[in-house]
Amino acid sequence: MTPERLHIIKTCLQRRQPDLTVVMENVCKPHNLAAVARTLEAVGGLEIHAISQLRSLRLSQMSAAGIRKWISVKKHPDIGAAASQLKAKGFRIIATTLSDRAVDFREPDYTQPCAILMGEEYNGISEQAADIADEHISIPMAGMVQSLNVSVAAALVLYEAYRQREAAGQFQHCKLDEASYHRLLFEACHPQVAKYCRQKGIAYPALDENAEIIEPVEGSGLREHEGFSDWVRES
């Protein structure tokens, strides 16, 4: 890990926005999920929520783009379960849809914890999702076609959120709690050791100011795992 690379990682973690996310309802095309996740990561997001009727939602496109290293995917069985979890954490649900109460997508306050709800590619959000949402937004268009690709629409809304948050100075202080910061820093700097620890159910070791692993103390549960030292050397 070079000092330059470590500086980039720490800077990105300092600017993460854990209170900004996207909910993809009934996503049918994995490449759209990957594209939205890529934009979410670009504006500082950490987690994307996917509601899908597919038994197995393949995310190979996210792996190919390297997005899965930085954005986690939270799967939900339905919009009700997703909304309940997010609202319990203080998120407002802002849905993109053409409804009578939809306002211009630039009007809502995105500096507050918010989840941007995007509908599936063919029919948009469900009626249940529309009822659950706290706000409805739409993107003004001058052409005959009154819809955009879901990833394009998500990018427009996310960058409006980015603009507002930047103007409010929200990228100038770290929003991550200490435990989350340590976890993300450790996984970014020592991915192989992190994998080993997860497999063995071991807490991540402490890091020094240069993100180097501090030699684990006796009784920590690490020394007795054969092969741990090899993982450290290879990381």
N, C-alpha and C positions, 0 to 999 in steps of 0.2 A: 504494500500500500504506500504509494508516494504521498508526500505532503500535499501536493497539488490535488490529487484525487480525494484525499481525506477532507481537504478544504471544501471541495465541491459537494461532497456528501453531507457535511455538517451544515453548509449553507442551505441546501435543499431541505434538510430536516427542520431547520429554523423557520422556514417559510411554509411548512406544511399546514394545510387547512382541514383538520379532522371534522370540522362542522360544515363541510360542503360535500355533497355526494349526489349521485344520480341513481334513480330507480328505473330500470328497464322492464316494462310490463310485457309479458308474453313475447319475449324476444324470439324471433324465428331464425335469424341469420347471425351466426357467431361472429362473422367479420364486422357486423355493425356494433356488437358489444365490444369487440376489440378496439374499434375506431373511437367509440365514445370513451372507453377506459383510457385510451392514449391521451385524449384531450383533457380528461379529468386529472390525469397525472401531471400534465403540463401546467395546470393552474393550481397545483398543490394538493389535490385530493389524495385520499388514502384508500378508499373502499368504494366499490360499485355494487349495487344491489340488482340481482337478476331474478325475475319471476318467469318461469318457463314451464310449459306443459311437457317438454321433452324430458324423457327419462335421463338422458345423458346429454348435457350441454357441453359440447366440445369447445375448448378454448385454445386450440392449437395456434390460432392467429395471434393470440395474446402472448403465447410462448415465443413465437417466431419474432415478434417485435420487442421482446424483452420486458413487456409491460407487467407480467405476472411477478417480476421481482419487486415492483414498486406499488402495485395496486392489487389488493385482495378482492376476491369475488364472494359476496355473501348471497347465497341462494335462498329463496323463500317459496313456499308452496302456493301462495296467493297474495294479492295486493293487501288484503286485510291484515295478514300477519306482518308483512313488511311495514305497513303504515303504523301499526300498533307499536312495533319496536322502535321505529324512528321517532314517533311522537312522544314516547315515554322518555326519550333522551333529549327532548326539547326541540326537535326539528319541525319546521313548517314544510308541508308538502306543496310544492308549486308545480302544477301540471300544465303541460303544453297541449292545448286543445282549442278547437274552434267552437266556442260556446257563447251564449249571450252575455255571460259575465266575464269573459276573457278581456284582459287589458294588454296593452303593449308590453312586450317582454322586458322593456327597459324600465318599467315603472316600479316593480316590487323592490323591497329592500333586501338585497342579497348579502348584506353584512351580518345578518342574523343567521343562526344555524338553519340551513335549508337543504331540502332534497328535491332535485329537479326530476319530475316524473315524466318519462317519455313513453309513448305508446308503441305498440307493435307496428311493423312496417306497412301493413295493409289497411287496418281499420282504426288506428290510433288507440287511445286509452279506452278502457271499458267504462260502462256506466257506473259501476261500483267505484272505480278509481276516481271518476269525476266527482262523485258525491263525497268521497273521503278527502279529496284535496282541499287545502285551505285557500288556495288561490288558483285562478286559471290565467294563463298567458297565451298570447299568440304572436306570431312574427309577421309584420305587415309585408305585403307583396303587391307588386304592380302588374305582374304578368297574369296570364290566363290560368296557369297552374297554381293552385292554392295549397301546395304542400312542398316540403323540402325533404331530402333524405334525412332519416332520423339522426345520423351522425353529424350532418351539417347543422341541423336545428340545435342539437345539443351543444355544438361548438359555439354557436352564436350566443346562447344563453349563458354558458359557462364563462365565456370571455367578458360578458357584461358583468357577471358576478366578480370576475377577476378585477375588472376596471373599478368597480365600486369598493372592493376590499383594499385595493392598492391605494385609492384616494383616501380611504379611512385609516391608513397606516397599519392595516392588519398583517402585513408581511414583515413588519419591523420588530415583532416580538414573537417568540416561540409559543405556539399554542399546544404543543404536545406536553403531556405530563411526563414526569421523570422516567417512569417505568416504560412508557411507550417509546420515548426517545432512546433509551438504552437498548431496547429490543430492536428497533429499526436500525440503529447504528451498528449493533453487533451483527445483525443479519447482512448488512451491506458490506461490512469489513471482513467478516469471517463466515461466509455462507456455508462452508463445509463443516466447520465446528458447530455452527448453529443447527445444521441438519442432524449431526451426531447427538447433540443435546436433546433435540426434540424426539429422536428415536428412542433415547434412553430415559426420557422423562426427567432430565437434569436442568436445573436453572442455568441460564447463561452466566458465565464468569464475569467478574468486574473488568472494566477496561481502564487503562490509564489515559492521560490527556492526549496521547498520540494514537488512541484506539488500539493499543496493544493489550493482549490478554494478560491480566495480572495473575501470577502463579497461584493456582487454587490452594487454599489452606487445607490442612489435614482435616478429615471429617466432612468435607464438602460433598462427598459422593462422587467426585470426578476421578481421583487417583486410582480408585479400585476398579475402574472400567478399563479393561485391557484395550489398547489401541487409541486411547484418548490423546496421548502425546504425539502419536503419528498424525492424527487429524490436525493437531495444532501446527505441526511443522509444515504440513501440506497446504494449510490455508493461506 
